[in-house]
Amino acid sequence: MSKETRIYVIFPSSGLDHRGAWEPEDIKRKMMTNEEMLGELENRCTGVEFVGKVNLVDEERKDRISRAHYGTTEEERQYQAETNRIAEERRRVAIESVRTSLHELDGILIFGPPWDELIETGLPIIAVFPMWGTWMANFNFKAYKGKRILVGHLPVVRDA
């Protein structure tokens, strides 16, 4: 009996950036959330177990930060700093989790550019760039040459 393929999943972003230009109802109706993207993958990929499922940024925290406008208060700046600290801690934990589970994993799926620490594991990586909230400017794709990295793009704004 063959085992399921195990893929560690990381979402560096909530996927819903630039929300200040959108009404909350439009975001919910038009944008694919991280959970919806992962659910779609789980439905389509038989024989694959998606593990980790790390969200570096809480949606509630991101929404509060993104809706702040010019002239943020000291309290808002502190909240943003705390949100960034939490995300960095989750990033550190995710990297450590991958490193300690190398023998149990078949690959990594990250929605954004792969981090050097993940590339150094030698595991195959699928780097999906959501076409909203993750800009690819200044990413050096040539640096991935010779590495086991597949890069793809995903439109996350529905046509509805």
PyMOL commands that set and color helices and strands:
alter all, ss='L'
color gray80, all
select helices_A, chain A and resi 19-21+24-30+34-44+59-66+74-100+102-104+116-119+141-144
alter helices_A, ss='H'
color red, helices_A
select strands_A, chain A and resi 5-11+48-55+107-110+125-130+149-154
alter strands_A, ss='S'
color yellow, strands_A
deselect
rebuild
show_as cartoon
